[in-house]
Amino acid sequence: MGIDNRPAYDLVRPEGDDMERWTPRVGLSAQEKMLIKRLARVRTLFAFFRLHRHELFDGSFQAQLESMYRTTGAGLEPHAPAFLCMVVLLQGYVGASDAEAVELSVVDLRWQMCLDCIGVEAAPFSQGALQLFRERMVAHDMDRVLLERTVTLVRSGVMTEGEGRAVTKALRVAVDSRPLAGAGRLKTRSTCSAMPHEASFSSCQS
């Protein structure tokens, strides 16, 4: 059998397997209500992610994320793409490394709340899985799709412009700080001009 020279992020689940989809809870537990209250003034984006993750990662966007994966060929079963996309956003928001992101998912209740894994004792994803997902996300232009989605959510009233800028900044930090092919492109004029002018964020005007 020949050697498969495809990039690691192009190796996928076996043919016929269903893609796992992230279906986090919408209703708040008593513990989550307490955490949301404490996040009213400090690190408020954690609260936003928890309250609106089902809108940010709706069925339509999850289907777009799933389109990054080939439907045939050998490979490991991937994590739910929307789940790892949330990890990327959290990572950019706090400026964590891949290794730190893994640990924060276990020791930080704010991360666990956003990832719908409160109480876990083992990391719900690996450092390698996060790195491969980010590479796949950039290779398939899903970072740009998420930027466009952020603009749409601001227009629809789900996000304020301030929240939109914060999400955009988190995404830029997560992608631009990694030594990947195509990294840094979120800072380019071409990306910013692709966003509707009346809804573009000041953080995209570099």
Salt bridges, closest charged atoms under 4 A:
ASP4 OD2 - ARG6 NH2 2.52
ASP10 OD2 - ARG70 NH1 3.84
GLU32 OE2 - ARG25 NH2 3.18
GLU32 OE2 - ARG50 NE 2.96
GLU55 OE1 - HIS52 ND1 2.57
ASP58 OD2 - ARG149 NH2 3.02
GLU66 OE2 - ARG21 NE 2.83
ASP98 OD1 - ARG134 NH2 2.43
ASP108 OD2 - ARG110 NH2 2.84
ASP116 OD1 - ARG25 NE 3.23
ASP116 OD1 - ARG53 NH2 3.61
ASP141 OD1 - ARG185 NH2 3.19
ASP143 OD1 - ARG185 NH2 2.51
GLU161 OE1 - ARG165 NH1 3.92
GLU198 OE2 - ARG155 NH2 2.60
